[in-house]
Amino acid sequence: MKTLYSALKRTHSLCCTRIPHTAQPTLPTRISQRCMSNPTSTGAGVAFDGKETTKRGVFFSNKPKANNDLRKPVTAYPLSPTKPVPPEIPRPPYAETGVVPPSPFVHQILLHDETTIPQMRRAARLARRVLNYACSLAKPGVLTDEIDTAVHEAIIAEGAYPSPLNYAGFPKSVCSSINEVICHGIPDGRPLENGDVVSFDVSCFVGGVHGDNCATVIVGDEQEKDEIGVDWRGVPYKANFESEEEEAMMKSARRLVHATRESLYAAIEAIGPGACLSDIGGAVQDVADDYGYSTVGKYQGHGIGEVFHCAPFVQHFRNRDYLELVPGMIFTIEPMLVEGSGDCFEWSDHWTVATSDGGMSAQFEHT
């Protein structure tokens, strides 16, 4: 393998890395054309409002109001014991101690070759299959801890290790982030509720490398027959509601989820050999602006391979990280869009990150 020097700071976060972030070598910026829509989610204008209806600063908040008792702030529930991994499964270096060792690929960018690219594809495809499985389990009444158990068992059944488990002490095998929780939510005994906006971040270590991805679904927003459109999975949206409040809650959530996924694919469309790393943040920001949402600036994507988090670090807002993209670079793009402000804070568990104003959050990620 080869490496390309890049001056970057190392940080220890789980599924997306925290800024601060130092400037990268200056290269010309390439102007990229971003994709304008999400081709696998339908119903804009019927199932949810389109871009043109945005009123900045107005959103369906989870903060208790006289006319809104459908969605309450998320609170921590009891945790179950950490799940074991069979001894024969290969582990990343932090698995036993929870200590993430120093890596040279914080200040150097690893360029993958014909040996490691197939390994990365294998890991990423497994992570994707398990992510789809996790999303399918998100039903009213199901505990996020039960989904963690299912994810854990599905990953180890493939001879892989769930990458989040004991990464810097994280106690579970998947991140489950609900409503105003942006990222790094810890699965616990909280039952999922109708209308919850829940993101699952699934990562696995197999063949000596990591795969990492994330998606967001709306709990209870489904029915058998397609009457008004389908979500990104092809699942028909719910067409009949118990109240106007429930309808408003679901439509608001659909719009946020749709926009966030659109921003991911806009960013993917913007990159390729010769593109600039900053094109990614510009593409995400353009979509967020179109819909009137904010991006979360504190957390970012990252390089990935033998090391879970490494250079290059990928910001999801307009920036001046002028680094030319070259063949062999592998990294995550994982935009987090929120209603209201992008300001956030960390819970006392030192993992869970939530919006400061209670606005809903959604995230999508690809490696």
Number of C-alpha atoms within 10 A of each C-alpha: 10 10 15 13 14 18 16 20 17 22 15 14 17 22 28 26 21 20 17 12 18 13 15 18 13 12 14 11 17 16 12 18 13 22 18 12 16 17 10 13 20 20 19 17 14 13 23 21 16 16 17 10 10 15 11 13 12 11 19 19 21 20 15 13 11 5 7 15 12 16 19 16 14 16 9 14 13 10 14 14 8 13 14 10 19 12 7 8 15 16 18 22 14 16 20 12 11 15 14 17 9 9 13 13 23 23 18 18 25 25 18 20 13 9 9 18 17 13 19 25 15 18 24 24 16 22 30 23 13 23 23 15 15 25 20 14 16 26 20 15 13 16 19 28 23 19 23 23 19 17 24 24 19 18 24 18 12 11 16 27 26 29 29 25 27 20 25 17 17 21 19 27 30 32 28 27 28 29 26 28 30 29 29 25 25 24 27 19 16 18 16 19 19 19 23 27 27 30 30 31 31 32 31 30 31 28 18 16 22 28 29 31 24 28 24 26 25 25 22 19 25 16 14 9 13 14 15 16 19 22 20 17 12 12 17 22 25 21 16 11 12 7 9 9 15 18 18 14 21 25 23 19 26 26 19 25 30 24 25 31 28 26 34 27 23 27 28 18 17 24 22 15 11 14 21 24 26 26 32 30 27 24 27 33 23 17 27 26 14 13 21 23 26 23 27 21 19 17 24 24 25 24 24 26 26 22 22 23 26 27 27 29 29 27 31 29 22 17 16 19 24 19 21 20 17 15 11 18 21 21 22 22 30 31 34 28 32 29 28 23 17 21 16 18 16 16 14 8 11 10 18 19 20 26 23 15 17 24 26 27 32 33 28 23 24 20 24
